Amino acid sequence: MRLSSRLVIPALCLVVFTDLMGFGIILPLLPYAADTFGGSPSMIGLLFAAYSIAQLVSAPLLGRASDRFGRKPVLLLALSGSVLSALFMANATSLSGLLVARVVAGACGGSIAVAHAFAADLAPPERRTHSLGMLGAAVGLGFVAGPAIGAMLAHQGLSGAGIVSACVAAAALCLAAAALPDARGIGAARQHVHQQRGVHRTAPAAPRVLLVAAFCTTAAFCAMEATLALLGADRYGFGPQALGWMLAAAGVAMAAAQGAIAAPLAARFGTRTVAAAGALVLGTGLACLPLLPAWGTVTALMVASIGQGLLAPALSTLVADAAPDRTGAAMGAVQSAMALARASAPAVAGITYDLRPLLPYLSALVLAVVAAACIRALPGQARRADEPVAKEISA
């Protein structure tokens, strides 16, 4: 069967956008629902951390399963879990019910790794950064649209928003079942070619330097997310509305960088160069954020978001190139490293902010520099190694 990436990649992006939008609908209402059930601030923090902890465990498992059984069946399984988690959330009557729903949602959050591996399989090598950038933009826009819809559904409470979220997740499941091809043949072809070339499965799924880079840059960005509201209120008098507009602008800037800028720059300067530069731009923007006047914070945040937008698809491309026959496992390992950062960085950032408000942002710069050094330390990859596979897929 002839697979057209021009049609399949946009369909995959739409699936991911819809799934993440459904997930994001619940987020604005979760703290208030937990408070209604008598949850303490620490319990609310646990509810948010539970997602990342579950994703930390599930992402590598789903990635390896997709290498073995195919991308589509595992993606459909994860999307089905997203529907269930939203229904659990809609019907929760206690903190324990909310916690179960968050754990199920996090376990299904490993679908992002499977989707990235799917995109890496379907795209020819010369368009891989572009395809992964489009997928990253879909993730970012889903996170922007979901909370906005959730805010509009606030009057419906968690139950009503959960039902809407479940319907959106079900739409993503149906779209994936109808529009996406079965990629088991792609994985088998890729593995066969690379085994012939001497690429052995005993090699690590993803180079450790890329795992460190993913952890460091995610931790840097999460440190900002955890403390930006405090910084805005303490230093500039920003309220929830101003913060919401800032984050929305940051999301649009990140999506634009991933979808329109990263691929042309990678084609001209190389994927490693763009990934390392993106990490440095991210760190510079975050470090400048608390040092500027009120209007400058918006600019610094958008600069940091552009850096993250350049980094994300380039880093995913490096991961796919480094593990051509184990892409699912490699993407899962990276998502697991990022989940670990999301689970730990907010607490550390809060502690350092209490010591001195500048510390989380200066620490973010240090983490970004470490990530850039790790990316530059990565051995050169044979960018054209997958070409025979791409031709075989299209045949």
N, C-alpha and C positions, 0 to 999 in steps of 0.2 A: 504493500500500500504506500502511495506517495504521501508524505507528510509535508504540508506547507507551513513553515514556521511563521510566515506572514499572517496566517489566520490563527494558528494554534497559540502563539505567544500572546496576542491580544486577548484571546479567550481565557488563557491561564491568568493573565493580569486581572481580567474582570472577575474571575472566580475568587482570587485572593482579595481584591478590593471589597467584594461583597461580603466575604467571610470576616474580614477585619472590621468592616463597617458594622456588621451585626454584633461583633464582640464589643466594639467601642460604645454602642448604644447604652450599655449597662453601666459603664464606668462612672458617669457623673452621679448616679443614684446610689451606688454601692455604699459610700460612707454614711449617707443619711439612713439607709435601710439598716445598716449595722447599728447605728446609734438608736434607732427605734427599738431594736431587739435588746438594747441594753449593753451594747459593745463598748469597751473602753478604747481609748486611743491606741493602746498596744494591740488590742484585738483587731482593730481596723487595719493597722499596719500588717498584722499577720495575714489578713485576708488578701491584701495586695501582694505580699511576699509569697503566699501559697502558689499563686500562678507561676511565678518564676521558678520556684523550687520544683514544681511538677514538670515544667518545661525542661529544666535542667536534666531530669531523669529521662523524659520521654523522647526528646529530640534525637539523641544518638540511636535509640531503639527504632524509632520510626524511619530514620535515615537508612540504617542497615537493612531493615525490612524492605524498604523500597528498592534497594540494590538487589535483593534476593527475589522478591515477588512482583516487582514492577511498581512504577510511580503511581499510576492511576488507582489501583486497588487500595493502596495505603492512604493516598490522599482522600479517597472517598470514605474510608474508615474514620479518618481524623475529622472530616467535615460532618459526618454523622454524629461524632462525639460533640461537636460544637452545637448541634441542634439540641442534643440531650442536656448539655450544660446550661443552655439558655432556658430550657424548660424547668430544670432543677431550680434555677435562680428565680423564675417566675412563681414557683410554687413553694419557695422556702418560707418557713414560719419560725425559724430560729437561727442563731448564729452558726450552729453546727451544719444546718442545711446550706447556708451561704458558703461555708468553708468547703463542703463537699462539691458544690457547684464550681467554686474557684479551682479546686484541684482537677476536676474533670476538664475544665476549660484550659488549664495549663498543660495537661497531658495531651490535649488536642492541638495546643499551640505549636507542637513540633511539626505541624503540617507546613509551616513556613520553610523549614529545611527541605522537606520533600518537594515543595513547589520550586525552590531554587535549583535543586538537582534536576527537576523536570525541565526547567528552562535551559539549563546548561546542556542537557541531552539534545534538546530540539534545535538549538541554535548552532549554526556553523561557527567554527572558531573565530572568524573575523567579525562576527556579529554578537559574540557572547556577552561582551560588556554592555552593549546596547540593550540586549534582551533582559539581562539581569538588572540593568538600570530601570527599564520599564517596570519590571516586577517590584523593585524597591519603591518606585514612585507610587505604584498601586497600593503597597503596604502603607506608605505615608499618608496618602489621600484617604485611605480607609480609616486611619486613626484620626484624621481631621473631621471627616464627615460623620463618623459614628457618634462621638461625644456631642457634636452639634445637634444631631437628631435626638440623642438622649436628653439634652437640655430642653428641647421642645416638648418631649414626652414626660417631663417631670411631674406634671399634674396627674398623670396616670399611675404614678408610683412604680415600684420595682416590678410588680406583677404585670402591669400593662406593658412596660418597656421590655420585660423579659419575653413576653409573647411576640412582640414585634421583632426582637432580636432573633428568636427561634425561627420566625418566618423568613427573615433575611438569610439566616444560615441555611435553611432548607432550600432557598432559591439558589444559593451558591452550590449546594450539593447537587441539585438537579442540573444546573448548568455544567458542572464538571462531568457528570455522568453522560450528558448528551454531547458535549462539544470537544472533550479532550480524548486523544487517542490512547490506546493501550501501549505504553512505552516499554514493555518487557523486551520486545525485539530490539529496541535501541540499546538497552543496557547490555543485552547479550552480545550484540555486535561490537559494542565498544570494548567490553571485557575480552572478547576473543582476539581482537586486533592487538590490544596492548599486552595480552599474554604471549602472543607471537613475537612481540618486540622485547620480551624479557621483563615486563613490569609485573612484579610478583605481589600477591595479596598479603604477604608478610610485612610490606612497607606500611608505615603509619598512615591512617586515613587522611590526616591533614598535618602538615608541618607544624611543629610546636610553636615556631615563631609567629605563624599566622593566628594560632589560638591565643597567644599572648597579646598580639595586636588587637584582635577582636575584643578580648576582655578589657584591655586598657582603654580603648576608645569608647566602648559602651559604658564603662565606669565613669569616664570623664563626662559624657553627656548626661548620665543619670545623676551625677553630682549636681549639675546645673538644674535639672528638672526638680530635684528634691529641695533645693534652696532658693530657687528663683522667686517664689512667692514671698518668702521671708525677706530677701534682699529688696524686692520691689516695694514692699510695705515699709520696711525700716528706713530705707534710704530715699525713696522717691515718692512714697505715699500712694503707690499703685494699689488698686483694688482688684477684685475678681474679673471685672469687665476688661480692664486694661491688660491684665495678665492673659485673659483669653484671646484678645486680639493679637498680642505678641506671639503667643504659641501658634495661632493660626497662620500668621505671617511666616513664622519659622517653618511650619509644615509645608507651605506652598513653595518657599525657597528651596527646601530640601528636595521636594518632589521634582521641581524644575531642574535642579542640578543632576539628579539621578536620571531623569528621562531625556534630557536634551543636551547636557554639557559633558557628562562623564565619558560617553563613548567617543565623540570626536577628539577629545583630549587624549584618551588612551590610544587611539589610532595614530596620533601624531607623536606623542612623547613616550608611549609605553605604559602598560598597565601598572607596573610596580611604581613608576614615577608618579602617576596620578594618585595611586593609593597612599603613598608616603606624603605627597603634597597635601592631599585631603586631610590626613591626620594632623599635619602642622597647621593648616588653615583652621581646622576645628579647635585645636588647642589655643591658637592665637586669639580667635574670637571669644572663647570662654574666658581667657585671662584678661582681656580688655573689658569684658562686660561690667565688672564692678568698679572700674576706674573712670568711666565716662559719665557725662551728665545724662539726664533722663532720656533725651532723644537718642543719644549715642548707644544706649543699651539695646534699643531695637535693632540698630545697625549691626552691633556686635553679635547679637543673637542670630541675625540672618546670615552673617559671615560664618559663624560656627555651623549653622545648619547647611550652608552650601558646602563647607568642608566635609561634613558628614555625608552629604549627598554625593560628593565625588568619591569618598572613601568606600562606601558600602558596595556599589556594583563592581568596583575595581578589586576589592578584597575578595568578593565572591568569585570573580573570574580567576584570581590567583588560586583559590581553593580548588575550583573545578579543574584547572590546568595541572595542579599538583597531584590530583587523585583521579585520573580519568576513568579508572575502572571501579572506583569506590566513591563516586560523587555523593551519593546519598549519605553514606557514613561520614564523609568529610564535612558536608554541610550540617549534619546533625551535631558533630563535635563542635563546630563553630557556634551554632545556635545554643549549645549547652554552655559554652564559655560565656556567651553574651547573657544567658539567663543567670549564671552565677554572678556576673557583674550587677545585673538588675536587682538581684536579691540582697547583695551586700553593700553596694555603693551608697544607696540613700541613707542608711544608718550611719555609715562612716562620715558622709558629707554633713549630716546633721550635727554630729559631735564636733567636727572641725569648724563648722559655722559658729557654734557656741563659743569656741575658743577665739576665733577671729573670722569675721565674714569673708575676708579675702582668701582664706586658706583653701576652701573647696575649689576655687577657680584657678588658683596657682597650682594646686595639685593636679587639676585637669590638664594644665599645660605640660607638666612633667609626664603625666601618663601618655599624652599625645606624642611627645618627643620619643618616649620609649617605644611606642607603637610604630612610629616612622622608622626608627632604627631597626626594629625587628623586620619590617617589610623590606627595607633595603638589604638586610642580611640574607634574605631568601635567595637560594641558588637560582640561576637563570632557568627558565622553563622553555621547552620546545613548543612555541606557540602554534606551529603548524602540524603538530603530531596527530591531531584528530581529523585531519582532512579526509583520509580514506573512509573513516566512519561516517562523516557527514555525507559523503557521496553515496555510501551504501544505504544510508537512511532515506535519502531522497530518491533512490532508484525504484 
